[in-house]
Amino acid sequence: MNDAPRRLPPDMDRASAAMILGCQPRQVGFCVRCRGLTVRYGAHAKLICPWCHWKETATQKNGAKQD
């Protein structure tokens, strides 16, 4: 099962990205890792996008299972 969040490409319209992310278009900015779009400004700002966060936690979980 693949429940990964969708990576939002940097050329996506800010208004569309904001609808997907649940924020205002002025809060949308670039992920510092993949340069995709994420909530970069405001109360719920994050440096990395949901896709990169999911990828990081999935890698950590898989690494923990191998030990």
DSSP file (Angstrom, degrees, kcal/mol; ACC not computed):
  #  RESIDUE AA STRUCTURE BP1 BP2  ACC     N-H-->O    O-->H-N    N-H-->O    O-->H-N    TCO  KAPPA ALPHA  PHI   PSI    X-CA   Y-CA   Z-CA
    1    1 A M              0   0    0      0, 0.0     2,-0.7     0, 0.0     0, 0.0   0.000 360.0 360.0 360.0 132.9    0.0    0.0    0.0
    2    2 A N        +     0   0    0      1,-0.1     0, 0.0     2,-0.1     0, 0.0  -0.889 360.0 161.5-113.9 101.8    1.4    3.4   -1.0
    3    3 A D        +     0   0    0     -2,-0.7    -1,-0.1     2,-0.0     0, 0.0  -0.023  26.4 143.7-107.6  29.6    0.0    6.2    1.2
    4    4 A A        -     0   0    0      1,-0.1    47,-0.1    50,-0.0    -2,-0.1  -0.422  53.7-113.7 -68.8 139.5    2.7    8.7    0.4
    5    5 A P        -     0   0    0      0, 0.0     2,-0.3     0, 0.0    -1,-0.1  -0.339  38.6 -98.3 -66.9 158.5    1.6   12.3    0.1
    6    6 A R        -     0   0    0      1,-0.0     2,-0.4    -2,-0.0    45,-0.3  -0.597  29.1-127.8 -80.3 135.5    1.8   13.9   -3.4
    7    7 A R        -     0   0    0     -2,-0.3    31,-0.1    44,-0.1    -1,-0.0  -0.724  20.6-140.8 -80.6 130.0    4.9   16.0   -4.2
    8    8 A L        -     0   0    0     29,-0.5    29,-2.7    -2,-0.4    41,-0.0  -0.840  18.7-128.3 -96.0 116.5    3.8   19.4   -5.5
    9    9 A P    >   -     0   0    0      0, 0.0     3,-1.8     0, 0.0    27,-0.1  -0.245  16.3-118.7 -65.3 150.8    6.0   20.5   -8.4
   10   10 A P  T 3  S+     0   0    0      0, 0.0    26,-0.1     0, 0.0     4,-0.1   0.696 111.5  58.4 -64.7 -19.1    7.5   24.0   -8.2
   11   11 A D  T 3  S+     0   0    0      2,-0.1     2,-0.1    26,-0.0     3,-0.1   0.419  80.1 116.9 -91.5   3.3    5.8   25.1  -11.4
   12   12 A M  S <  S-     0   0    0     -3,-1.8     2,-0.1     1,-0.1    -4,-0.0  -0.411  80.8 -94.2 -68.3 145.9    2.3   24.4  -10.0
   13   13 A D     >  -     0   0    0      1,-0.1     4,-2.4    -2,-0.1     5,-0.2  -0.385  29.9-133.2 -59.4 132.9    0.0   27.3   -9.6
   14   14 A R  H  > S+     0   0    0      1,-0.2     4,-2.5     2,-0.2     5,-0.2   0.854 104.7  54.0 -60.9 -37.2    0.2   28.7   -6.0
   15   15 A A  H  > S+     0   0    0      2,-0.2     4,-1.8     1,-0.2    -1,-0.2   0.905 110.4  46.5 -65.4 -40.7   -3.5   28.9   -5.6
   16   16 A S  H  > S+     0   0    0      2,-0.2     4,-1.9     1,-0.2    -2,-0.2   0.918 113.0  49.2 -66.2 -43.9   -3.9   25.2   -6.5
   17   17 A A  H  X S+     0   0    0     -4,-2.4     4,-2.7     1,-0.2     5,-0.2   0.898 108.8  53.7 -62.0 -40.5   -1.1   24.2   -4.2
   18   18 A A  H  X>S+     0   0    0     -4,-2.5     5,-2.2     1,-0.2     4,-1.6   0.883 106.6  52.0 -63.0 -38.6   -2.6   26.2   -1.4
   19   19 A M  H  <5S+     0   0    0     -4,-1.8    -1,-0.2     2,-0.2    -2,-0.2   0.916 113.0  44.5 -63.1 -42.7   -5.9   24.4   -1.8
   20   20 A I  H  <5S+     0   0    0     -4,-1.9    -2,-0.2     1,-0.2    -1,-0.2   0.897 118.3  43.4 -67.4 -41.2   -4.2   21.0   -1.6
   21   21 A L  H  <5S-     0   0    0     -4,-2.7    -1,-0.2    -5,-0.2    -2,-0.2   0.641 108.9-122.3 -81.7 -15.3   -2.0   22.1    1.4
   22   22 A G  T  <5S+     0   0    0     -4,-1.6     2,-0.2     1,-0.3    -3,-0.2   0.891  74.1  99.1  76.1  40.7   -4.9   23.8    3.2
   23   23 A C  S   <S-     0   0    0     -5,-2.2    -1,-0.3    -6,-0.1    -2,-0.1  -0.770  78.7 -77.7-140.9-175.2   -3.3   27.2    3.4
   24   24 A Q    >   -     0   0    0     -2,-0.2     3,-2.1     1,-0.1     4,-0.4  -0.639  40.6-116.8 -87.6 149.1   -3.4   30.6    1.8
   25   25 A P  G >  S+     0   0    0      0, 0.0     3,-1.3     0, 0.0    -1,-0.1   0.834 115.0  61.0 -55.2 -32.9   -1.4   31.1   -1.5
   26   26 A R  G 3  S+     0   0    0      1,-0.2    16,-0.0   -11,-0.0   -11,-0.0   0.651  99.0  57.9 -70.2 -12.7    0.8   33.7    0.2
   27   27 A Q  G <  S+     0   0    0     -3,-2.1    13,-2.2    13,-0.1    14,-1.8   0.512  83.6 104.0 -92.1  -6.7    2.0   30.9    2.6
   28   28 A V  E <   +A   39   0A   0     -3,-1.3     2,-0.2    -4,-0.4    11,-0.2  -0.586  42.4 144.9 -81.6 135.3    3.2   28.6   -0.2
   29   29 A G  E     -A   38   0A   0      9,-2.6     9,-2.6    -2,-0.3     2,-0.3  -0.845  47.5 -63.5-151.8-171.6    7.0   28.3   -0.7
   30   30 A F  E     -A   37   0A   0     -2,-0.2     7,-0.2     7,-0.2     2,-0.2  -0.619  40.8-120.5 -89.8 140.0    9.7   25.9   -1.7
   31   31 A C     >  -     0   0    0      5,-3.3     4,-1.3    -2,-0.3    17,-0.2  -0.557  20.8-135.6 -68.1 137.0   10.7   22.8    0.2
   32   32 A V  T  4 S+     0   0    0     15,-2.3    16,-0.1    -2,-0.2    -1,-0.1   0.691  98.6  41.6 -73.2 -16.9   14.4   23.1    1.1
   33   33 A R  T  4 S+     0   0    0     14,-0.3    -1,-0.1     3,-0.1    15,-0.1   0.907 132.3  12.0 -93.7 -53.1   15.1   19.4    0.1
   34   34 A C  T  4 S-     0   0    0      2,-0.1    -2,-0.1     3,-0.0     3,-0.1   0.496  89.1-125.4-108.7  -4.6   13.2   18.8   -3.1
   35   35 A R     <  +     0   0    0     -4,-1.3    -3,-0.1     1,-0.2     3,-0.1   0.601  65.3 136.5  66.0  12.9   12.2   22.3   -4.2
   36   36 A G        -     0   0    0    -27,-0.1    -5,-3.3     1,-0.1     2,-0.3  -0.250  63.5 -84.5 -74.2 176.0    8.6   21.2   -4.3
   37   37 A L  E     +A   30   0A   0    -29,-2.7   -29,-0.5    -7,-0.2     2,-0.3  -0.638  57.8 149.8 -90.1 143.9    5.9   23.4   -2.9
   38   38 A T  E     -A   29   0A   0     -9,-2.6    -9,-2.6    -2,-0.3     2,-1.0  -0.912  57.7 -73.0-153.6 177.3    4.9   23.3    0.8
   39   39 A V  E     +A   28   0A   0     -2,-0.3     7,-2.9   -11,-0.2   -11,-0.2  -0.734  57.1 159.2 -80.7 103.7    3.6   25.6    3.5
   40   40 A R        +     0   0    0    -13,-2.2     2,-0.3    -2,-1.0   -12,-0.2   0.610  54.3  47.0-102.9 -16.1    6.6   27.8    4.2
   41   41 A Y  S    S+     0   0    0    -14,-1.8     3,-0.3     3,-0.1     2,-0.2  -0.941  88.3  30.9-131.4 149.0    5.1   30.8    5.9
   42   42 A G  S >  S-     0   0    0     -2,-0.3     3,-1.3     1,-0.2   -19,-0.0  -0.541 103.9 -37.5 104.4-169.7    2.6   31.3    8.6
   43   43 A A  T 3  S+     0   0    0      1,-0.3    -1,-0.2    -2,-0.2     0, 0.0   0.789 136.3  40.9 -65.3 -31.1    1.6   29.5   11.8
   44   44 A H  T 3  S+     0   0    0     -3,-0.3    -1,-0.3     2,-0.0    -5,-0.2  -0.039  82.9 151.8-109.2  30.9    2.0   25.9   10.3
   45   45 A A    <   -     0   0    0     -3,-1.3     2,-0.3    -5,-0.1    -5,-0.3  -0.318  20.8-173.8 -67.1 143.0    5.2   26.6    8.3
   46   46 A K        -     0   0    0     -7,-2.9    -8,-0.1     1,-0.1    -2,-0.0  -0.979  27.9-141.5-134.6 146.7    7.5   23.7    7.6
   47   47 A L  S    S+     0   0    0     -2,-0.3   -15,-2.3   -16,-0.1     2,-0.3   0.832  90.8  43.7 -75.8 -32.9   11.0   23.6    6.0
   48   48 A I  S    S-     0   0    0    -17,-0.2    -9,-0.2   -16,-0.1   -17,-0.0  -0.843  88.8-113.2-115.7 153.6   10.3   20.3    4.2
   49   49 A C     >  -     0   0    0     -2,-0.3     4,-2.4   -11,-0.1     5,-0.2  -0.291  32.4-104.6 -78.1 164.0    7.2   19.3    2.3
   50   50 A P  H  > S+     0   0    0      0, 0.0     4,-2.6     0, 0.0     5,-0.2   0.851 120.9  55.7 -57.4 -35.0    4.9   16.4    3.4
   51   51 A W  H  > S+     0   0    0    -45,-0.3     4,-2.4     2,-0.2     5,-0.1   0.932 109.6  44.4 -64.7 -45.7    6.4   14.2    0.7
   52   52 A C  H  > S+     0   0    0      2,-0.2     4,-2.4     1,-0.2    -1,-0.2   0.885 113.8  51.2 -65.5 -38.5   10.0   14.6    2.0
   53   53 A H  H  X S+     0   0    0     -4,-2.4     4,-2.4     2,-0.2     5,-0.2   0.927 111.3  47.5 -63.6 -44.3    8.8   14.2    5.6
   54   54 A W  H  X S+     0   0    0     -4,-2.6     4,-2.6     1,-0.2     5,-0.2   0.918 111.8  50.3 -61.3 -44.0    7.0   11.0    4.6
   55   55 A K  H  X S+     0   0    0     -4,-2.4     4,-2.1     1,-0.2    -1,-0.2   0.902 110.9  49.5 -61.4 -42.2   10.1    9.7    2.8
   56   56 A E  H  X S+     0   0    0     -4,-2.4     4,-2.1     2,-0.2    -2,-0.2   0.925 113.7  44.2 -64.1 -46.4   12.3   10.5    5.8
   57   57 A T  H  X S+     0   0    0     -4,-2.4     4,-2.5     2,-0.2    -2,-0.2   0.870 112.3  52.7 -69.6 -35.4   10.0    8.7    8.2
   58   58 A A  H  X S+     0   0    0     -4,-2.6     4,-2.3    -5,-0.2    -1,-0.2   0.902 110.4  48.4 -64.8 -40.1    9.6    5.7    5.9
   59   59 A T  H  X S+     0   0    0     -4,-2.1     4,-2.3    -5,-0.2    -2,-0.2   0.905 111.7  49.4 -65.4 -42.1   13.3    5.4    5.5
   60   60 A Q  H  X S+     0   0    0     -4,-2.1     4,-2.1     2,-0.2    -2,-0.2   0.907 111.6  48.8 -64.6 -42.0   13.8    5.6    9.3
   61   61 A K  H  X S+     0   0    0     -4,-2.5     4,-1.7     2,-0.2    -2,-0.2   0.918 112.7  47.3 -64.5 -42.9   11.1    2.9    9.9
   62   62 A N  H  X S+     0   0    0     -4,-2.3     4,-1.3     1,-0.2    -1,-0.2   0.878 111.7  51.4 -66.2 -37.1   12.7    0.6    7.3
   63   63 A G  H  X S+     0   0    0     -4,-2.3     4,-0.9     1,-0.2    -1,-0.2   0.878 108.7  50.9 -65.8 -38.5   16.1    1.2    8.8
   64   64 A A  H  < S+     0   0    0     -4,-2.1     3,-0.3     1,-0.2    -1,-0.2   0.845 107.7  53.5 -68.4 -33.9   14.8    0.3   12.3
   65   65 A K  H  < S+     0   0    0     -4,-1.7    -1,-0.2     1,-0.2    -2,-0.2   0.811 104.7  55.3 -70.7 -29.1   13.3   -2.9   11.0
   66   66 A Q  H  <        0   0    0     -4,-1.3    -1,-0.2     1,-0.2    -2,-0.2   0.758 360.0 360.0 -76.9 -23.5   16.6   -4.1    9.4
   67   67 A D     <        0   0    0     -4,-0.9    -1,-0.2    -3,-0.3    -2,-0.1   0.488 360.0 360.0 -72.8 360.0   18.5   -3.8   12.7
